[in-house]
Amino acid sequence: MKKFSPEMQALMTTIVYLECRVEAILELLGDKGITLEDADINSTTHKIHAVQGDVFRHKIACRIRNPNFDIG
């Protein structure tokens, strides 16, 4: 497997963590009998991204630059 820079590894770890978190939330909702349509999720995601995307980008960039980066 190709070696990635620490920054790229941190970015990939962040992306995987966030994907797992989304899946966990959807699974927990499903266990409670709550289902969400993909179109609704996408629409809400776009709304949040439009408002908070830059803030989230900044937080992730700071996390990636941190030499003590840890997802926990």
C-alpha positions in Angstrom: 0.0 0.0 0.0 1.2 3.5 -0.9 2.6 5.6 2.0 0.7 8.9 2.5 1.8 12.0 4.2 0.7 12.5 7.8 -1.7 15.2 6.6 -3.3 12.9 4.0 -3.6 10.1 6.5 -5.3 12.6 8.9 -7.6 13.7 6.2 -8.5 10.1 5.3 -9.0 9.2 9.0 -11.3 12.2 9.4 -13.4 11.3 6.3 -13.7 7.7 7.3 -14.7 8.7 10.9 -17.4 11.1 9.6 -18.7 8.5 7.2 -18.9 5.9 10.1 -20.6 8.5 12.3 -23.3 9.2 9.6 -23.9 5.5 9.2 -24.2 5.0 13.0 -26.8 7.8 13.2 -28.8 6.4 10.4 -28.6 2.9 11.9 -29.7 4.1 15.3 -32.6 6.0 13.8 -33.6 2.9 11.8 -33.5 0.8 15.0 -36.1 3.3 16.3 -38.3 2.9 13.2 -37.2 6.3 11.8 -36.2 6.3 8.1 -34.9 9.2 6.1 -35.1 9.7 2.4 -31.8 10.2 0.6 -33.1 13.3 -1.1 -34.0 14.8 2.3 -30.5 14.0 3.7 -28.8 15.5 0.6 -30.9 18.6 0.7 -30.2 19.2 4.4 -26.5 18.4 3.8 -26.3 21.1 1.1 -28.1 23.6 3.4 -25.7 23.0 6.3 -22.7 23.0 3.9 -23.7 26.3 2.5 -23.8 27.9 6.0 -21.1 26.0 7.9 -18.8 24.6 5.2 -16.0 27.1 5.7 -16.1 26.6 9.5 -15.9 22.9 9.2 -13.0 23.2 6.6 -11.1 25.4 9.1 -11.6 22.9 11.9 -10.4 20.0 9.8 -7.4 21.9 8.5 -6.4 22.7 12.1 -6.9 19.1 13.1 -4.8 17.9 10.2 -1.9 20.3 11.0 -1.9 19.2 14.6 1.1 16.8 15.1 -0.8 15.1 17.9 -3.8 14.4 15.7 -6.1 11.8 17.1 -9.7 11.2 16.1 -10.8 10.4 19.7 
